[in-house]
């Protein structure tokens, strides 16, 4: 079976507080970006294997989130081995959730292949143990996210009149690096209220808390954001913990 795990963008991102478990409570709006995607194939096999193509990934392939997703399902549902083939197109370390999307895609394919009959809610529960934003990709629709990003509420958001233009500078930003420059704080106006305003009014009020410190560390990121506005974007922002930026342009 073949699946096309897509990227996401964040509309606003507030770092609310640091948790006792070392994670942070956040508030953000996840939106699928379906024009940016990986290609994932899962095949029946006598022995488990994973083959990676496309954008090179550092580290041991057996540490890939797709492998962890399979091992989780294997342990719980006693499914047989598979062969995973992943062609990476979503930029890595760019705040687009590619690895989490691949993991969610693996769960979805295994559910279909072995007719497990698991609901999205059950799959999202499994996904949460793999990564904070993994559950979002099970639903793959606009979701308001709180907690670590795993607590999701559906949002009616119409962006059909806009196209997303993505810019990914050649800068890798780890989650640890991104959070190191942030001072958690609760915003005066929550994202859930800001997004009710017209998109043209978001500039200057819908913010990503990672931008302040990362733009100082990497001035080229700030320049890329301003370039998006110069090209006519009605709203531009960094996605997640960066380094990708996006602009919303009127079609």
C-alpha positions in Angstrom: 0.0 0.0 0.0 1.1 3.5 -0.8 0.4 6.6 1.2 1.4 10.3 0.8 2.1 11.8 4.3 1.8 15.5 4.0 3.4 18.4 5.8 1.7 20.9 8.2 2.0 24.6 8.9 1.3 26.4 12.2 -1.0 29.3 12.3 0.4 31.0 15.4 2.3 29.2 18.2 2.3 30.3 21.8 4.6 28.6 24.3 2.5 28.8 27.5 4.6 27.1 30.2 7.2 24.4 30.9 5.8 21.2 32.3 7.2 19.0 35.1 7.9 16.3 32.6 10.3 18.6 30.7 7.9 19.3 27.8 6.1 22.6 27.2 2.4 23.3 27.0 1.6 25.1 23.8 -1.3 26.5 21.8 -1.3 26.5 18.1 -3.4 25.8 15.0 -2.2 22.9 12.8 -3.2 23.1 9.1 -2.3 20.4 6.5 -0.1 21.5 3.6 -1.0 18.7 1.2 1.2 20.0 -1.7 4.3 19.1 0.3 4.5 15.4 1.0 6.6 12.3 1.4 5.9 8.9 -0.3 5.4 5.9 2.0 5.0 2.4 0.9 4.4 -0.6 3.2 4.6 -4.1 1.8 4.0 -7.6 3.2 7.3 -9.3 3.9 8.9 -12.3 5.6 11.4 -10.1 7.5 11.1 -6.5 8.7 13.1 -3.9 6.8 13.1 -0.2 6.0 14.6 1.5 3.0 15.0 5.3 2.8 15.3 7.4 -0.3 15.2 11.1 -1.2 16.4 13.7 1.3 19.2 12.0 3.3 18.4 11.3 7.0 21.1 11.2 9.6 21.3 8.4 12.2 20.3 4.8 12.3 17.4 4.0 10.0 16.1 1.7 12.7 15.5 4.8 14.8 13.1 6.2 12.2 9.6 7.0 13.5 8.1 4.7 10.9 10.0 1.8 12.5 8.8 2.9 16.0 5.2 3.0 14.7 5.5 -0.5 13.3 7.1 -1.8 16.5 4.3 -0.3 18.5 1.6 -1.9 16.4 3.5 -5.2 16.3 3.6 -5.3 20.0 0.0 -4.4 20.6 -1.7 -6.3 17.7 0.8 -9.1 17.0 1.0 -8.2 13.3 3.6 -9.9 11.0 6.7 -8.2 9.5 6.5 -5.6 6.7 8.9 -3.8 4.4 8.8 0.0 4.6 10.0 2.2 1.8 10.0 5.9 2.5 10.9 8.6 -0.1 11.6 11.8 1.8 10.6 15.1 0.2 9.4 17.1 3.2 12.4 19.1 4.4 13.9 17.9 7.7 14.3 20.0 10.8 12.1 22.6 9.2 9.0 22.7 11.5 6.8 20.9 8.9 6.2 17.7 10.9 7.5 15.4 8.2 8.7 12.6 10.6 5.5 12.7 12.6 3.4 12.6 9.4 5.4 9.5 8.2 4.8 7.8 11.6 1.0 8.5 11.4 0.9 7.3 7.8 2.5 4.0 8.9 -0.2 3.6 11.6 -2.9 4.3 9.0 -1.5 1.8 6.5 -1.0 -1.0 9.0 -4.6 -0.5 10.2 -5.8 -0.9 6.6 -3.5 -3.7 5.6 -4.4 -6.0 8.5 -8.1 -4.9 8.8 -7.6 -3.9 12.4 -10.7 -1.7 12.4 -9.1 0.9 14.6 -10.9 4.3 14.8 -9.1 7.6 14.3 -9.3 8.2 18.1 -7.5 4.9 18.8 -4.9 5.6 16.2 -4.4 9.1 17.5 -3.8 7.6 21.0 -1.1 5.4 19.6 0.3 8.3 17.6 0.6 10.4 20.8 3.2 8.0 22.2 5.4 8.5 19.1 5.4 12.3 19.0 3.6 15.4 20.2 2.2 16.4 16.7 1.7 12.8 15.4 -2.0 12.6 16.4 -2.8 15.6 14.2 -1.8 13.7 11.1 -4.2 11.0 11.8 -7.1 13.5 11.4 -5.2 15.7 8.9 -7.6 18.6 9.0 -7.3 22.1 10.8 -7.0 21.4 14.5 -6.5 23.7 17.5 -3.8 22.0 19.5 -3.0 22.4 23.2 -1.0 20.4 25.8 2.2 19.2 24.1 0.3 19.5 20.8 -1.5 16.2 21.2 -4.8 17.6 22.6 -6.8 18.5 19.5 -10.0 20.3 18.8 -11.5 20.6 15.2 -11.6 24.1 13.8 -13.7 25.3 10.9 -11.2 27.3 8.8 -11.7 28.3 5.2 -8.4 29.0 3.4 -9.6 28.0 0.0 -9.1 31.5 -1.4 -5.4 31.4 -0.4 -2.4 29.4 -1.7 0.5 28.5 0.6 4.0 29.4 -0.6 6.7 27.6 1.4 10.3 28.7 1.8 12.8 26.4 3.4 16.3 27.9 4.0 19.2 25.6 4.4 19.2 25.8 8.2 18.5 22.9 10.5 16.9 23.9 13.8 16.5 21.2 16.4 13.5 21.3 18.8 16.0 21.7 21.7 17.7 24.7 20.1 14.3 26.3 19.4 13.0 26.0 22.9 16.3 27.2 24.5 15.6 30.8 23.4 11.9 31.0 24.5 10.5 32.4 27.7 7.1 30.8 28.2 4.2 33.2 28.7 0.4 33.3 28.2 -0.6 35.7 25.4 -3.1 38.5 26.0 -5.3 37.2 23.2 -5.4 33.4 22.4 -4.9 32.1 18.9 -8.4 30.7 18.9 -9.8 34.2 19.0 -7.3 35.8 16.6 -8.1 33.3 13.8 -11.7 34.4 13.8 -10.6 37.7 12.3 -10.0 38.0 8.5 -6.7 36.7 7.3 -5.7 40.2 6.2 -5.8 41.3 9.9 -3.5 38.5 11.2 -0.2 40.3 10.5 1.3 41.6 13.7 -1.1 39.8 16.0 -0.9 36.1 15.1 2.6 35.2 16.2 5.0 32.3 16.5 6.9 32.6 19.8 10.0 30.9 18.3 10.5 33.7 15.8 11.9 36.3 18.3 15.0 34.4 19.4 15.6 32.4 16.1 15.4 35.6 14.0 18.1 37.1 16.1 20.2 34.0 15.7 19.5 33.6 12.0 18.8 37.0 10.5 18.2 35.4 7.1 15.0 33.9 8.4 13.6 37.3 9.2 14.7 38.5 5.8 12.8 35.6 4.1 9.7 36.5 6.0 9.8 40.1 4.9 10.5 38.8 1.3 7.2 36.9 1.5 5.4 40.1 2.4 7.2 42.0 -0.3 5.9 39.4 -2.8 2.3 40.0 -1.8 1.6 37.6 1.1 -1.3 38.7 3.2 0.2 36.7 6.1 3.6 35.2 6.7 5.1 33.2 9.5 7.7 30.6 10.5 6.2 27.1 10.8 6.6 25.3 14.1 10.1 25.6 15.4 11.5 26.4 12.0 13.3 26.9 9.8 10.6 26.8 7.1 8.5 29.9 6.5 5.3 30.3 4.6 3.2 33.0 3.1 -0.6 33.0 2.5 -1.3 34.6 -0.9 -4.7 35.4 -2.3 -5.4 33.2 -5.3 
